[in-house]
C-alpha cells in the first residue's frame, strides 16, 4: 500500500477545515516505503487524527505538520501541532 498517496488524500480532504480555523496544514514527507496494511483502515485512522487535531485546536495562526519516515521495517507517521505563540517562545 502506498502510504504517501493515502496521506496526501487525507491532507487534501482536511485542508479546508484547517484553513477555516486559520491553521496551516503542512506536509513534511516526501517518499517512504510501501507498507502491508488495509488502506481503508489506514485512511480512516489518518482522517480521525487530522479531524481530532483540527477540532481540538483552540489557537489561531498555528501549524499542524504531517510527516512520515522509514524506520527499519516500519513507517513512522508524525502529526504535530505548533501554535505560533508557543513556538516563538511565548510560553517562557
N, C-alpha and C positions, 0 to 999 in steps of 0.2 A: 504494500500500500504506500502511495506517495503522500507522506505526511505534510510536505510543504504545500501541495495542492489543497489539502483539507484546511490547513491553517490559513491559506490565502482566502478560501471561500468564507471561512468564519470571520476573518478580519473585515472583509468586504461587507458581509451581512450585518456586522455590528457597527460599522463605521458611522452611520447616520445617528445612531443613539448617542454615541460618544460626542460627536460634533454638536448635537443639540444641547449638550451639557457643557460645552466649551472645553472638552477634553480631547487631547491629541492621542490617537491610537497609532503606534509606530511598530512596523515590522523590522526586527533586527536580524532576522535569519536570512540565509541565502539558500544553501542546499544541505541536506542531511541524507543519510541512508534511508532506503525504504524499510518499512517495518512489516511484520506479520501481525496484523490486527484487523478487527472488524471496523471498516471505515465508517459505518453508520454510528456505531457506539463512540468512536473517537471523535467524530464530528459533534455528536451530542455533548460529550464531555467538554470540548473546547467552547462550544456555544454557551454552555452553563457557566463556565469560568468567566468568559467575557461578559455575559449578562450580569453575573454577580458583581464583577468589578465595576461595571457601569452603574448599577443600582446602588452600590454602597459608597460610591464616590461623592463626598459632600463638598469638595472644594472645586472651584473653577480654575481654569488656567493650568491644568495638570496634564500629565502624560502617563499613558499606560503602554508599556513596552512588551512585545511578544517576541521571544527569542527561542531558538532551537539549536541544539548542538549534538553531535555524535559523542557518545560516551561509552567506550568499549563496545559491548554488544547491544547497547540501548541507544535511544534517542531521548535526550532530556529537553523538555519544553518548559520555558520560564515565562511567567506573566508577572510583571512587577509594575507597581504604580508609584508615581512620584509627583506630588503637587509642588508647584514652583516655590512657594514659600518655604517648605521644608527642605527642598533640595538646594536652595540658595543660602542655607544656614540660618533661617529664621527660627529654627527650633532650639537654638542655643540659649 
